[in-house]
Amino acid sequence: MTTPDFFDLTGKRALVTGASRGIGRAIALAYVERGVHVVGAARSEDGLKETTSLAADGPGSFTAYAADLRSPSSIEGCVHDAAAALGGLDILVNNAADDHDSSIEDTSLEVYQRVLELNLQSCWIAVRAASPYLKEGGGKVLNIASILGLVAMRDDSAYVAAKHGLVGLTRAVALEWARSGVQVNAIAPGYVETAMLPDLEANEAVAKYIRRQIPMGRWSQPEEYAGPAVFLASGASDYLTGHVLVVDGGLTAQ
């Protein structure tokens, strides 16, 4: 008996948002290395150009798509354009994100709405727009949440609210689509060395404090989310839905 290759993604078609840097770029490159044809969306055209260059020699392909992922019409257009370019859509990765650290009193309504638009609303719109393509052949949705979608911290109420909402969205749509052949899951990263945390990286005292809280004693790298993202896009996760895979060096196990 031949054991099937559960992790074979050859020929799959994926849309990855926030593919110009960090976790989104790492996931897009991992997919291309496994033969996936990827459309990577982000606002930064320079970042997308760099991802395109890094993906050039992979067995799959990478196509850059510049888009404002806070705009509902832009998100819907991105999903439909990606599906048209690829001839369908098998995988949707909602990764684009932004943060704003401040107390609730010092957070304006404008900032709160901006954080929710990118971290939560854009994912809801993308999932809804991708529905007919994903259901056509049985697809995968992967939302990049955060451990702050499961626990909370001070002075980050907008981001915490958005990521808790994204975890809820993941579970709710997973239940709606459980019999459609589409699995909807999330990854909850802990502290990651990305451009979203420049102030912490510049403040060695804070960085050391955070490292002391993490049982593994270090920050994670964006590339360490590629393996979980491949798993959740592959046939190995066909009976897994509504799950939040925590990748945080043991932080929330304490």
Backbone as CSV, one residue per row, in Angstrom:
resi,resn,N_x,N_y,N_z,CA_x,CA_y,CA_z,C_x,C_y,C_z
1,MET,0.846,-1.205,0.000,0.000,0.000,0.000,0.879,1.252,0.000
2,THR,0.598,2.145,-0.926,1.355,3.390,-1.020,0.725,4.453,-0.132
3,THR,1.516,5.032,0.728,1.018,6.098,1.600,0.947,7.404,0.814
4,PRO,-0.222,8.053,0.787,-0.324,9.312,0.038,0.515,10.415,0.655
5,ASP,0.947,11.332,-0.182,1.704,12.489,0.313,0.698,13.548,0.759
6,PHE,0.409,13.561,2.029,-0.607,14.472,2.553,-0.207,15.939,2.419
7,PHE,1.080,16.194,2.280,1.558,17.572,2.242,1.843,18.063,0.819
8,ASP,1.417,17.305,-0.173,1.632,17.706,-1.556,0.657,18.832,-1.927
9,LEU,1.202,19.976,-2.282,0.369,21.130,-2.653,0.539,21.497,-4.130
10,THR,1.174,20.639,-4.900,1.467,20.945,-6.302,0.203,21.341,-7.072
11,GLY,0.274,22.490,-7.716,-0.831,22.949,-8.550,-1.945,23.657,-7.819
12,LYS,-1.867,23.746,-6.495,-2.890,24.469,-5.750,-2.783,25.963,-6.035
13,ARG,-3.894,26.675,-5.805,-3.971,28.107,-6.095,-4.321,28.861,-4.826
14,ALA,-3.486,29.859,-4.497,-3.630,30.528,-3.200,-3.594,32.038,-3.337
15,LEU,-4.362,32.691,-2.474,-4.275,34.140,-2.275,-3.756,34.359,-0.863
16,VAL,-2.647,35.075,-0.746,-2.044,35.377,0.551,-2.001,36.889,0.714
17,THR,-2.668,37.416,1.726,-2.614,38.857,1.965,-1.445,39.189,2.889
18,GLY,-0.973,40.430,2.786,0.170,40.838,3.587,1.435,40.101,3.190
19,ALA,1.586,39.817,1.888,2.696,38.994,1.395,3.961,39.790,1.125
20,SER,3.977,41.068,1.488,5.142,41.901,1.200,6.220,41.827,2.271
21,ARG,5.926,41.153,3.400,6.890,41.106,4.496,6.462,40.053,5.507
22,GLY,7.348,39.784,6.459,7.023,39.008,7.647,6.403,37.646,7.395
23,ILE,5.389,37.312,8.193,4.750,36.005,8.130,4.107,35.765,6.773
24,GLY,3.455,36.786,6.213,2.811,36.617,4.917,3.801,36.248,3.829
25,ARG,4.945,36.917,3.828,5.981,36.587,2.845,6.495,35.166,3.060
26,ALA,6.748,34.796,4.311,7.264,33.457,4.613,6.295,32.381,4.150
27,ILE,5.013,32.595,4.370,4.005,31.621,3.940,3.938,31.556,2.416
28,ALA,3.921,32.709,1.766,3.858,32.732,0.304,5.046,31.988,-0.300
29,LEU,6.247,32.225,0.218,7.446,31.572,-0.307,7.403,30.068,-0.050
30,ALA,6.911,29.656,1.118,6.803,28.224,1.424,5.831,27.543,0.474
31,TYR,4.742,28.216,0.152,3.780,27.645,-0.787,4.385,27.513,-2.183
32,VAL,5.071,28.552,-2.645,5.700,28.504,-3.957,6.702,27.353,-4.022
33,GLU,7.441,27.136,-2.954,8.420,26.043,-2.899,7.752,24.681,-2.990
34,ARG,6.474,24.615,-2.679,5.735,23.363,-2.748,4.809,23.300,-3.957
35,GLY,5.077,24.148,-4.926,4.365,24.062,-6.190,3.053,24.800,-6.271
36,VAL,2.790,25.673,-5.306,1.541,26.438,-5.302,1.697,27.672,-6.180
37,HIS,0.627,28.019,-6.881,0.575,29.270,-7.640,-0.099,30.313,-6.740
38,VAL,0.680,31.312,-6.363,0.267,32.263,-5.330,0.067,33.656,-5.909
39,VAL,-1.035,34.284,-5.549,-1.206,35.723,-5.718,-0.994,36.338,-4.343
40,GLY,-0.009,37.226,-4.238,0.297,37.870,-2.968,-0.143,39.317,-2.984
41,ALA,-0.998,39.682,-2.040,-1.554,41.036,-2.007,-1.002,41.821,-0.828
42,ALA,-0.765,43.107,-1.061,-0.307,44.016,-0.011,-0.329,45.433,-0.560
43,ARG,-0.144,46.413,0.327,-0.066,47.804,-0.128,1.319,48.154,-0.641
44,SER,2.346,47.547,-0.060,3.720,47.917,-0.391,4.178,47.270,-1.701
45,GLU,4.251,48.071,-2.744,4.713,47.536,-4.027,6.178,47.151,-3.966
46,ASP,6.986,47.896,-3.220,8.400,47.550,-3.083,8.561,46.213,-2.365
47,GLY,7.791,46.023,-1.312,7.849,44.748,-0.599,7.412,43.589,-1.463
48,LEU,6.382,43.810,-2.266,5.908,42.764,-3.165,6.946,42.429,-4.232
49,LYS,7.651,43.444,-4.697,8.719,43.200,-5.679,9.803,42.309,-5.081
50,GLU,10.123,42.552,-3.814,11.147,41.736,-3.163,10.665,40.294,-3.003
51,THR,9.401,40.118,-2.616,8.848,38.763,-2.509,8.859,38.073,-3.867
52,THR,8.507,38.803,-4.909,8.521,38.244,-6.272,9.904,37.745,-6.630
53,SER,10.915,38.530,-6.298,12.292,38.142,-6.589,12.684,36.883,-5.823
54,LEU,12.319,36.805,-4.562,12.664,35.659,-3.731,11.955,34.382,-4.192
55,ALA,10.798,34.551,-4.819,10.008,33.396,-5.250,10.328,32.943,-6.670
56,ALA,11.234,33.631,-7.322,11.434,33.433,-8.764,11.841,32.021,-9.157
57,ASP,12.594,31.323,-8.326,13.129,30.018,-8.709,12.319,28.839,-8.183
58,GLY,11.179,29.097,-7.564,10.381,28.010,-7.001,9.604,27.248,-8.059
59,PRO,9.189,26.040,-7.757,8.401,25.254,-8.710,6.988,25.794,-8.922
60,GLY,6.497,26.574,-7.967,5.218,27.246,-8.142,5.425,28.608,-8.763
61,SER,4.537,29.544,-8.476,4.682,30.896,-9.025,4.133,31.904,-8.047
62,PHE,4.604,33.146,-8.197,4.131,34.238,-7.343,3.793,35.435,-8.215
63,THR,2.583,35.941,-8.041,2.126,37.128,-8.750,1.769,38.205,-7.739
64,ALA,2.374,39.366,-7.864,2.124,40.463,-6.934,0.838,41.192,-7.287
65,TYR,0.109,41.613,-6.245,-1.140,42.340,-6.440,-1.190,43.466,-5.407
66,ALA,-0.993,44.688,-5.864,-1.031,45.841,-4.963,-2.477,46.203,-4.657
67,ALA,-2.813,46.253,-3.361,-4.199,46.513,-2.983,-4.257,47.151,-1.604
68,ASP,-5.258,48.002,-1.408,-5.545,48.580,-0.104,-6.499,47.629,0.607
69,LEU,-5.992,46.873,1.553,-6.785,45.835,2.199,-7.668,46.372,3.322
70,ARG,-7.791,47.699,3.393,-8.793,48.291,4.273,-10.040,48.696,3.494
71,SER,-9.965,48.624,2.187,-11.084,49.030,1.337,-11.910,47.806,0.945
72,PRO,-13.208,47.758,1.318,-14.039,46.604,0.960,-14.044,46.298,-0.537
73,SER,-14.174,47.326,-1.365,-14.220,47.078,-2.814,-12.873,46.569,-3.319
74,SER,-11.783,47.068,-2.735,-10.452,46.616,-3.129,-10.232,45.161,-2.739
75,ILE,-10.691,44.773,-1.558,-10.555,43.388,-1.109,-11.353,42.455,-2.018
76,GLU,-12.592,42.813,-2.284,-13.420,41.971,-3.154,-12.807,41.864,-4.542
77,GLY,-12.307,42.985,-5.065,-11.668,42.964,-6.370,-10.433,42.090,-6.375
78,CYS,-9.663,42.134,-5.295,-8.458,41.324,-5.169,-8.804,39.839,-5.214
79,VAL,-9.810,39.428,-4.458,-10.209,38.014,-4.431,-10.658,37.560,-5.814
80,HIS,-11.525,38.341,-6.449,-12.051,37.941,-7.764,-10.958,37.964,-8.829
81,ASP,-10.078,38.944,-8.771,-8.978,39.021,-9.742,-8.009,37.858,-9.560
82,ALA,-7.736,37.515,-8.311,-6.837,36.390,-8.037,-7.432,35.090,-8.567
83,ALA,-8.711,34.882,-8.309,-9.373,33.664,-8.793,-9.392,33.622,-10.320
84,ALA,-9.600,34.773,-10.944,-9.607,34.825,-12.410,-8.224,34.529,-12.973
85,ALA,-7.203,35.089,-12.346,-5.829,34.889,-12.828,-5.366,33.450,-12.646
86,LEU,-5.805,32.822,-11.566,-5.345,31.471,-11.244,-6.272,30.384,-11.779
87,GLY,-7.440,30.782,-12.248,-8.409,29.787,-12.694,-9.156,29.130,-11.557
88,GLY,-9.230,29.813,-10.442,-9.898,29.287,-9.257,-9.093,29.624,-8.016
89,LEU,-9.561,29.141,-6.885,-8.895,29.439,-5.614,-9.080,28.252,-4.675
90,ASP,-7.961,27.719,-4.189,-7.994,26.586,-3.264,-7.653,26.986,-1.837
91,ILE,-6.864,28.050,-1.679,-6.347,28.435,-0.374,-6.465,29.956,-0.220
92,LEU,-7.008,30.385,0.905,-7.040,31.813,1.237,-6.332,32.000,2.565
93,VAL,-5.290,32.827,2.574,-4.566,33.149,3.804,-4.787,34.618,4.122
94,ASN,-5.498,34.886,5.200,-5.728,36.259,5.659,-4.646,36.599,6.681
95,ASN,-3.645,37.337,6.235,-2.510,37.637,7.088,-2.296,39.127,7.326
96,ALA,-2.743,39.984,6.427,-2.487,41.427,6.555,-2.953,41.930,7.921
97,ALA,-2.097,42.703,8.582,-2.409,43.146,9.949,-1.681,44.437,10.276
98,ASP,-2.155,45.085,11.330,-1.517,46.291,11.844,-1.866,46.395,13.322
99,ASP,-1.070,47.126,14.074,-1.281,47.243,15.513,-1.149,48.710,15.923
100,HIS,-1.648,49.019,17.100,-1.489,50.362,17.661,-1.537,50.232,19.172
101,ASP,-0.418,50.469,19.825,-0.340,50.312,21.276,-0.663,51.621,21.978
102,SER,-1.729,51.627,22.740,-2.060,52.776,23.590,-3.216,52.380,24.495
103,SER,-3.357,53.110,25.580,-4.487,52.864,26.481,-5.786,53.182,25.753
104,ILE,-6.885,52.680,26.276,-8.162,52.923,25.610,-8.492,54.424,25.603
105,GLU,-8.089,55.139,26.649,-8.354,56.580,26.687,-7.560,57.330,25.612
106,ASP,-6.390,56.799,25.279,-5.526,57.464,24.301,-5.700,56.912,22.890
107,THR,-6.660,56.012,22.700,-6.928,55.452,21.380,-8.143,56.147,20.794
108,SER,-7.961,56.828,19.685,-9.088,57.517,19.051,-10.000,56.519,18.346
109,LEU,-11.218,56.942,18.113,-12.160,56.100,17.372,-11.623,55.811,15.978
110,GLU,-10.960,56.777,15.389,-10.386,56.586,14.058,-9.338,55.474,14.065
111,VAL,-8.472,55.471,15.060,-7.446,54.426,15.166,-8.099,53.070,15.418
112,TYR,-9.067,53.032,16.338,-9.782,51.784,16.634,-10.404,51.202,15.363
113,GLN,-11.077,52.050,14.586,-11.712,51.579,13.359,-10.677,51.114,12.340
114,ARG,-9.539,51.820,12.270,-8.484,51.437,11.332,-7.927,50.057,11.664
115,VAL,-7.700,49.809,12.947,-7.153,48.516,13.371,-8.147,47.398,13.080
116,LEU,-9.419,47.630,13.359,-10.427,46.598,13.100,-10.649,46.378,11.605
117,GLU,-10.548,47.436,10.819,-10.743,47.302,9.375,-9.749,46.325,8.763
118,LEU,-8.487,46.430,9.142,-7.469,45.580,8.535,-7.403,44.209,9.193
119,ASN,-7.495,44.149,10.506,-7.296,42.889,11.217,-8.522,41.989,11.258
120,LEU,-9.698,42.544,11.087,-10.919,41.744,11.200,-11.851,41.911,10.006
121,GLN,-12.247,43.156,9.735,-13.211,43.367,8.652,-12.691,42.860,7.314
122,SER,-11.418,43.111,7.011,-10.871,42.681,5.727,-10.937,41.166,5.587
123,CYS,-10.738,40.446,6.692,-10.788,38.978,6.654,-12.208,38.499,6.387
124,TRP,-13.173,39.114,7.054,-14.587,38.766,6.846,-14.981,38.970,5.381
125,ILE,-14.577,40.110,4.827,-14.913,40.414,3.428,-14.235,39.431,2.479
126,ALA,-12.952,39.122,2.741,-12.215,38.209,1.865,-12.811,36.806,1.908
127,VAL,-13.173,36.328,3.091,-13.768,34.994,3.211,-15.099,34.942,2.468
128,ARG,-15.903,35.959,2.651,-17.205,35.979,1.957,-17.010,36.013,0.447
129,ALA,-16.093,36.838,-0.032,-15.860,36.950,-1.473,-15.291,35.659,-2.053
130,ALA,-14.469,34.955,-1.264,-13.824,33.736,-1.755,-14.730,32.512,-1.683
131,SER,-15.848,32.624,-1.031,-16.724,31.481,-0.786,-17.018,30.631,-2.028
132,PRO,-17.475,31.205,-3.133,-17.817,30.344,-4.276,-16.621,29.606,-4.859
133,TYR,-15.463,30.217,-4.810,-14.259,29.578,-5.366,-13.778,28.445,-4.452
134,LEU,-13.781,28.681,-3.154,-13.310,27.674,-2.211,-14.248,26.470,-2.179
135,LYS,-15.538,26.718,-2.250,-16.517,25.631,-2.176,-16.570,24.807,-3.463
136,GLU,-16.031,25.345,-4.537,-16.091,24.653,-5.830,-15.388,23.305,-5.788
137,GLY,-14.215,23.273,-5.133,-13.482,22.011,-5.099,-13.043,21.596,-3.716
138,GLY,-13.500,22.279,-2.702,-13.058,21.992,-1.332,-11.761,22.696,-1.037
139,GLY,-11.818,23.797,-0.309,-10.630,24.625,-0.103,-10.269,24.786,1.358
140,LYS,-9.320,25.683,1.577,-8.796,25.938,2.914,-8.741,27.439,3.168
141,VAL,-9.170,27.840,4.356,-8.995,29.216,4.818,-8.070,29.180,6.024
142,LEU,-7.063,30.036,6.001,-6.136,30.157,7.117,-6.076,31.615,7.545
143,ASN,-6.581,31.894,8.738,-6.530,33.242,9.295,-5.354,33.350,10.260
144,ILE,-4.527,34.378,10.076,-3.419,34.602,11.001,-3.930,35.482,12.123
145,ALA,-4.213,34.853,13.235,-4.738,35.555,14.410,-3.566,35.992,15.286
146,SER,-3.619,35.688,16.559,-2.567,36.082,17.507,-2.903,35.446,18.841
147,ILE,-1.896,35.283,19.696,-2.224,34.864,21.055,-3.097,35.915,21.735
148,LEU,-3.079,37.154,21.215,-3.957,38.197,21.757,-5.389,38.062,21.243
149,GLY,-5.648,37.005,20.502,-7.019,36.612,20.196,-7.534,35.599,21.202
150,LEU,-6.655,35.168,22.116,-7.011,34.172,23.124,-6.845,34.708,24.539
151,VAL,-5.875,35.594,24.709,-5.651,36.256,25.999,-5.601,37.753,25.724
152,ALA,-5.348,38.533,26.744,-5.316,39.986,26.564,-4.060,40.573,27.183
153,MET,-3.821,41.836,26.876,-2.747,42.582,27.535,-3.162,44.036,27.636
154,ARG,-2.514,44.759,28.509,-2.856,46.168,28.699,-2.433,47.001,27.496
155,ASP,-3.117,48.116,27.310,-2.736,49.144,26.330,-2.707,48.634,24.890
156,ASP,-3.622,47.745,24.545,-3.701,47.244,23.165,-5.131,46.816,22.859
157,SER,-6.097,47.572,23.340,-7.496,47.122,23.292,-8.024,46.932,21.879
158,ALA,-7.636,47.799,20.939,-8.158,47.686,19.579,-7.666,46.396,18.916
159,TYR,-6.375,46.124,19.043,-5.794,44.925,18.432,-6.331,43.661,19.100
160,VAL,-6.445,43.672,20.424,-6.982,42.527,21.156,-8.417,42.253,20.722
161,ALA,-9.213,43.306,20.600,-10.600,43.139,20.163,-10.662,42.556,18.759
162,ALA,-9.807,43.063,17.866,-9.807,42.588,16.478,-9.407,41.124,16.389
163,LYS,-8.362,40.737,17.122,-7.889,39.354,17.037,-8.830,38.381,17.741
164,HIS,-9.464,38.802,18.831,-10.511,37.967,19.419,-11.649,37.779,18.408
165,GLY,-11.980,38.854,17.699,-13.009,38.750,16.672,-12.620,37.802,15.560
166,LEU,-11.336,37.804,15.186,-10.873,36.930,14.110,-10.937,35.463,14.522
167,VAL,-10.620,35.183,15.782,-10.769,33.816,16.289,-12.236,33.402,16.234
168,GLY,-13.131,34.301,16.648,-14.563,34.008,16.576,-15.042,33.808,15.157
169,LEU,-14.557,34.641,14.247,-14.915,34.502,12.829,-14.465,33.144,12.301
170,THR,-13.251,32.752,12.648,-12.723,31.453,12.207,-13.646,30.323,12.632
171,ARG,-14.030,30.323,13.880,-14.867,29.238,14.403,-16.278,29.266,13.821
172,ALA,-16.833,30.472,13.670,-18.198,30.586,13.155,-18.293,30.111,11.709
173,VAL,-17.361,30.545,10.864,-17.408,30.142,9.452,-17.048,28.668,9.309
174,ALA,-16.154,28.171,10.180,-15.845,26.740,10.164,-17.113,25.912,10.372
175,LEU,-17.974,26.342,11.282,-19.226,25.627,11.521,-20.176,25.763,10.335
176,GLU,-20.248,26.956,9.768,-21.121,27.164,8.607,-20.720,26.284,7.428
177,TRP,-19.402,26.124,7.242,-18.892,25.427,6.060,-18.441,24.007,6.350
178,ALA,-18.749,23.476,7.517,-18.224,22.170,7.918,-18.603,21.059,6.951
179,ARG,-19.750,21.162,6.302,-20.184,20.110,5.365,-19.981,20.500,3.904
180,SER,-19.260,21.583,3.689,-19.050,22.059,2.318,-17.737,21.576,1.729
181,GLY,-16.894,20.920,2.539,-15.582,20.497,2.061,-14.515,21.555,2.228
182,VAL,-14.841,22.645,2.920,-13.877,23.725,3.169,-13.536,23.747,4.654
183,GLN,-12.234,23.744,4.951,-11.800,23.842,6.341,-11.323,25.270,6.632
184,VAL,-11.714,25.771,7.790,-11.381,27.137,8.199,-10.662,27.071,9.542
185,ASN,-9.397,27.463,9.546,-8.582,27.381,10.749,-7.766,28.661,10.924
186,ALA,-7.066,28.750,12.035,-6.250,29.939,12.312,-4.937,29.526,12.961
187,ILE,-3.942,30.377,12.796,-2.695,30.280,13.537,-2.641,31.470,14.480
188,ALA,-2.247,31.217,15.721,-2.097,32.294,16.705,-0.622,32.446,17.042
189,PRO,0.080,33.359,16.365,1.493,33.577,16.675,1.673,34.256,18.024
190,GLY,2.836,33.995,18.621,3.255,34.754,19.784,4.078,35.943,19.316
191,TYR,5.151,36.248,20.022,6.008,37.372,19.634,6.884,36.969,18.442
192,VAL,6.833,37.778,17.396,7.544,37.482,16.156,8.449,38.661,15.807
193,GLU,9.646,38.373,15.328,10.545,39.437,14.873,10.102,39.909,13.499
194,THR,9.219,40.897,13.460,8.747,41.477,12.216,8.764,42.995,12.332
195,ALA,8.441,43.641,11.221,8.419,45.106,11.194,7.305,45.690,12.056
196,MET,6.364,44.859,12.514,5.289,45.365,13.366,5.773,45.714,14.762
197,LEU,6.962,45.262,15.149,7.438,45.481,16.511,8.765,46.224,16.573
198,PRO,8.913,47.311,15.827,10.205,48.006,15.832,10.553,48.622,17.173
199,ASP,9.566,49.143,17.887,9.848,49.799,19.161,10.357,48.802,20.204
200,LEU,9.777,47.611,20.221,10.218,46.604,21.171,11.636,46.151,20.854
201,GLU,11.933,46.017,19.574,13.270,45.580,19.198,14.313,46.646,19.565
202,ALA,13.911,47.914,19.514,14.840,48.991,19.825,15.040,49.143,21.335
203,ASN,14.080,48.657,22.102,14.133,48.783,23.556,14.598,47.446,24.136
204,GLU,15.886,47.339,24.391,16.453,46.069,24.824,15.893,45.614,26.163
205,ALA,15.583,46.552,27.048,15.033,46.185,28.351,13.682,45.493,28.191
206,VAL,12.835,46.057,27.314,11.528,45.453,27.061,11.702,44.106,26.366
207,ALA,12.616,44.051,25.385,12.850,42.806,24.655,13.307,41.697,25.594
208,LYS,14.189,42.026,26.523,14.656,41.032,27.485,13.524,40.570,28.389
209,TYR,12.682,41.510,28.811,11.536,41.155,29.653,10.628,40.161,28.934
210,ILE,10.363,40.423,27.653,9.492,39.539,26.885,10.130,38.166,26.718
211,ARG,11.424,38.144,26.422,12.097,36.861,26.260,12.035,36.031,27.534
212,ARG,12.073,36.691,28.679,11.986,35.966,29.949,10.610,35.334,30.145
213,GLN,9.585,35.916,29.527,8.236,35.368,29.670,8.002,34.143,28.791
214,ILE,8.814,33.987,27.756,8.621,32.910,26.787,9.422,31.688,27.232
215,PRO,8.768,30.553,27.488,9.499,29.371,27.954,10.675,28.975,27.067
216,MET,10.566,29.140,25.755,11.668,28.801,24.866,12.764,29.865,24.868
217,GLY,12.506,31.016,25.511,13.539,32.015,25.731,13.928,32.852,24.534
218,ARG,13.091,32.890,23.516,13.446,33.681,22.329,12.193,34.076,21.567
219,TRP,12.363,35.100,20.710,11.312,35.481,19.780,11.227,34.423,18.683
220,SER,10.111,34.371,17.998,10.011,33.501,16.821,10.407,34.292,15.574
221,GLN,10.705,33.550,14.520,11.014,34.131,13.219,9.836,33.884,12.277
222,PRO,9.587,34.771,11.309,8.462,34.566,10.390,8.465,33.196,9.725
223,GLU,9.644,32.679,9.408,9.743,31.401,8.716,9.216,30.231,9.553
224,GLU,9.113,30.428,10.869,8.639,29.344,11.725,7.124,29.151,11.650
225,TYR,6.461,29.988,10.889,5.021,29.828,10.676,4.714,29.188,9.326
226,ALA,5.753,28.971,8.523,5.567,28.369,7.208,5.103,26.918,7.327
227,GLY,5.726,26.149,8.232,5.339,24.746,8.406,3.888,24.587,8.830
228,PRO,3.445,25.292,9.887,2.035,25.218,10.254,1.094,25.651,9.121
229,ALA,1.517,26.648,8.334,0.674,27.120,7.233,0.585,26.075,6.118
230,VAL,1.676,25.364,5.867,1.639,24.274,4.887,0.710,23.165,5.383
231,PHE,0.838,22.801,6.640,-0.023,21.770,7.226,-1.502,22.125,7.081
232,LEU,-1.853,23.360,7.435,-3.263,23.759,7.408,-3.800,23.973,5.993
233,ALA,-2.907,24.021,4.994,-3.346,24.126,3.597,-3.373,22.772,2.904
234,SER,-2.873,21.762,3.587,-2.680,20.460,2.951,-3.777,19.462,3.303
235,GLY,-3.713,18.306,2.636,-4.653,17.236,2.924,-4.478,16.643,4.301
236,ALA,-3.347,16.917,4.949,-3.109,16.404,6.300,-4.070,17.020,7.318
237,SER,-4.710,18.132,6.963,-5.623,18.807,7.902,-7.080,18.730,7.445
238,ASP,-7.408,17.735,6.629,-8.761,17.667,6.070,-9.850,17.437,7.115
239,TYR,-9.504,16.890,8.277,-10.516,16.675,9.317,-10.355,17.666,10.469
240,LEU,-9.683,18.766,10.168,-9.419,19.793,11.176,-10.097,21.080,10.736
241,THR,-11.046,21.560,11.518,-11.690,22.829,11.185,-12.149,23.527,12.459
242,GLY,-12.129,24.865,12.413,-12.485,25.642,13.589,-11.406,25.625,14.647
243,HIS,-10.181,25.268,14.243,-9.087,25.117,15.196,-8.166,26.337,15.173
244,VAL,-7.651,26.701,16.336,-6.650,27.771,16.435,-5.332,27.122,16.874
245,LEU,-4.380,27.090,15.975,-3.078,26.477,16.243,-2.154,27.529,16.855
246,VAL,-1.851,27.386,18.120,-1.028,28.353,18.847,0.455,28.036,18.621
247,VAL,1.193,29.026,18.139,2.626,28.869,17.884,3.327,30.015,18.618
248,ASP,3.662,29.780,19.886,4.119,30.896,20.733,5.273,30.553,21.656
249,GLY,5.991,29.449,21.381,7.124,29.098,22.233,6.728,28.695,23.641
250,GLY,5.460,28.331,23.833,4.984,27.908,25.145,4.426,29.011,26.021
251,LEU,4.333,30.232,25.480,3.945,31.387,26.303,2.593,31.200,26.977
252,THR,1.575,30.765,26.216,0.236,30.667,26.785,-0.021,29.331,27.473
253,ALA,1.004,28.466,27.514,0.854,27.197,28.242,1.086,27.370,29.741
254,GLN,1.557,28.542,30.126,1.909,28.781,31.530,0.660,29.070,32.378
